[in-house]
Structure formats: structure tokens, C-alpha cells
């Protein structure tokens, strides 16, 4: 939401609706799905997450198959995050997690944290570490794995 231009540009290259309003609507839908899933449990939020991440993953697959000349899918605003198979894997995980939450009617984060030792702080810490690891997987790992060019 902070910078919709990379996402808007990626959507434009794909020939999809690409105005800033579309990007804001997608961002609000993603945030709302997460909040609903976390606060009320999984059925409605889980389905919303599964559908959104299926769409996001489908876009990344389309971008990869058609070799769209985009430097960022827009996932993290200005951060250079070109579409990759890592994106596909993370989106597939999001679809699976959303389906699992919906089909098992997973409990809210409030009830899960309430059942954890130490007021749920270790659980929330591991959740934060996992989220940051996913962020690094999409932003830093491609840079690290990118073959360097050497001049002989």
C-alpha cells in the first residue's frame, strides 16, 4: 500500500487492470483476509486467503511463462522482487494454509496464543521469525543466488 507503483506496473505489463485503485483494493482485500482469519478463525478468512494467494500465484506463473519484463511483482513495494519460482512456492503455501484453515475451521490467533506458555510470547516470536524468513526468501535469497558476472 505504501507504494502501489511496482504492482501497478506489473499488472499493466500483464495487460490487467492496473490503476492505483486496483492495487489499493487488492492490498485492502489481503489485509482484511488476514485480519479476519487471525481474529475469527479460519473458515471465511481461510477461503479468502486461499483465493487471494491462488490469484497471486497465478499471476506469478503467468509472468514467468510469458517472460514479462518486470523487475518487481510489487509484493514489497520498492524492494526489487522479480517474479520467481520462490514466489510460486510461497503462494502455493498460502493457498494450502488458507485451505487448511478453512476446512479445519482453525481457531483464532487469540485462542491459540491463549493456550501457549508464557502468554504466547515464544509462539508470536517464532511467527515473526517465520514471516521474516519468508520475506528474506523473496527479497535477499534471489540476490544471493544470482550468478555474478566476472571479467577475465
C-alpha positions as CSV (number, residue, x, y, z in Angstrom):
1,X,0.0,0.0,0.0
2,X,2.9,2.4,0.7
3,X,4.0,2.3,-3.0
4,X,1.5,0.8,-5.4
5,X,3.6,1.7,-8.5
6,X,5.6,-1.6,-8.8
7,X,2.4,-3.7,-8.5
8,X,0.5,-1.4,-10.9
9,X,3.4,-1.7,-13.4
10,X,3.4,-5.4,-13.2
11,X,-0.3,-5.6,-13.7
12,X,0.0,-3.2,-16.7
13,X,2.7,-5.4,-18.4
14,X,0.3,-8.4,-17.9
15,X,-2.5,-6.5,-19.6
16,X,-4.6,-6.5,-16.5
17,X,-6.4,-3.7,-14.7
18,X,-3.6,-1.7,-13.2
19,X,-4.7,1.6,-11.7
20,X,-3.6,2.6,-8.2
21,X,-7.2,1.9,-7.0
22,X,-6.9,-1.7,-8.2
23,X,-3.7,-2.1,-6.2
24,X,-5.2,-0.5,-3.1
25,X,-8.2,-2.7,-3.4
26,X,-6.0,-5.8,-3.6
27,X,-4.0,-4.7,-0.6
28,X,-7.1,-4.0,1.5
29,X,-8.5,-7.4,0.5
30,X,-5.3,-9.1,1.5
31,X,-5.1,-7.3,4.8
32,X,-8.8,-7.9,5.5
33,X,-8.5,-11.6,4.8
34,X,-5.5,-11.9,7.2
35,X,-7.2,-9.9,9.9
36,X,-10.5,-11.9,9.6
37,X,-8.6,-15.2,9.6
38,X,-6.5,-14.2,12.6
39,X,-9.3,-12.7,14.7
40,X,-12.2,-15.0,14.0
41,X,-10.6,-18.3,12.9
42,X,-10.3,-19.9,9.6
43,X,-13.4,-20.6,7.6
44,X,-14.1,-17.3,6.0
45,X,-10.6,-15.9,6.3
46,X,-9.1,-19.2,5.2
47,X,-11.1,-19.3,2.0
48,X,-10.3,-15.6,1.3
49,X,-6.6,-16.3,1.8
50,X,-6.7,-19.4,-0.4
51,X,-8.4,-17.5,-3.2
52,X,-6.1,-14.4,-3.0
53,X,-2.9,-16.4,-2.9
54,X,-4.2,-18.6,-5.8
55,X,-4.7,-15.4,-7.8
56,X,-1.3,-14.1,-6.8
57,X,0.4,-17.4,-7.6
58,X,-1.4,-17.5,-10.9
59,X,-0.1,-14.0,-11.8
60,X,3.5,-15.1,-11.0
61,X,3.1,-18.2,-13.1
62,X,1.8,-16.1,-15.9
63,X,4.6,-13.6,-15.6
64,X,7.2,-16.4,-15.6
65,X,5.7,-18.3,-18.5
66,X,5.3,-15.2,-20.7
67,X,8.6,-13.8,-19.6
68,X,7.1,-10.4,-18.7
69,X,9.8,-7.7,-18.4
70,X,9.1,-6.7,-14.9
71,X,11.7,-6.1,-12.2
72,X,9.2,-6.4,-9.3
73,X,5.9,-8.2,-8.7
74,X,5.1,-5.4,-6.2
75,X,5.0,-7.7,-3.2
76,X,7.0,-5.4,-1.0
77,X,6.7,-2.0,-2.7
78,X,10.0,-0.6,-3.8
79,X,12.0,-3.7,-3.0
80,X,13.2,-5.4,-6.1
81,X,11.4,-8.7,-6.1
82,X,11.1,-10.1,-9.6
83,X,8.7,-13.0,-10.0
84,X,10.4,-16.3,-9.4
85,X,9.6,-20.0,-8.5
86,X,10.1,-19.0,-4.9
87,X,7.1,-16.7,-5.2
88,X,5.1,-19.6,-6.7
89,X,6.1,-21.9,-3.8
90,X,5.2,-19.2,-1.2
91,X,1.9,-18.5,-2.8
92,X,1.2,-22.3,-3.0
93,X,1.9,-22.5,0.7
94,X,-0.5,-19.6,1.2
95,X,-3.2,-21.4,-0.7
96,X,-2.6,-24.6,1.3
97,X,-2.6,-22.8,4.6
98,X,-5.8,-21.0,3.7
99,X,-7.5,-24.2,2.6
100,X,-6.3,-25.9,5.8
101,X,-7.6,-23.1,7.9
102,X,-11.0,-23.1,6.1
103,X,-11.5,-26.8,6.1
104,X,-10.4,-27.4,9.6
105,X,-12.1,-24.3,10.9
106,X,-8.9,-23.3,12.6
107,X,-9.2,-21.3,15.8
108,X,-8.4,-17.6,16.0
109,X,-4.9,-16.4,16.9
110,X,-6.3,-15.1,20.2
111,X,-7.4,-18.5,21.3
112,X,-4.1,-20.1,20.0
113,X,-1.9,-17.6,21.9
114,X,-4.1,-18.0,25.0
115,X,-3.2,-21.7,25.1
116,X,0.5,-21.2,24.8
117,X,3.0,-21.0,27.6
118,X,4.5,-17.6,28.7
119,X,1.5,-15.7,27.4
120,X,2.2,-16.8,23.9
121,X,5.3,-14.7,23.5
122,X,7.6,-17.6,22.2
123,X,4.8,-18.6,19.8
124,X,4.5,-15.0,18.5
125,X,8.3,-14.7,18.3
126,X,8.5,-17.8,16.1
127,X,5.7,-16.5,14.0
128,X,7.6,-13.2,13.5
129,X,10.8,-15.1,12.6
130,X,8.9,-17.3,10.1
131,X,7.4,-14.2,8.5
132,X,10.7,-12.5,8.2
133,X,12.3,-15.7,6.8
134,X,9.6,-15.7,4.0
135,X,10.4,-12.0,3.3
136,X,14.1,-12.8,3.1
137,X,13.4,-15.7,0.8
138,X,11.7,-13.4,-1.7
139,X,14.0,-10.4,-1.4
140,X,17.5,-11.4,-0.4
141,X,17.8,-15.0,-1.5
142,X,17.4,-14.2,-5.2
143,X,20.2,-11.7,-4.9
144,X,22.4,-14.1,-3.1
145,X,21.7,-16.9,-5.6
146,X,22.1,-14.6,-8.7
147,X,25.2,-15.7,-10.6
148,X,27.8,-12.9,-10.5
149,X,29.5,-11.8,-13.7
150,X,33.2,-11.9,-13.6
151,X,35.6,-10.4,-16.1
152,X,38.7,-12.3,-17.0
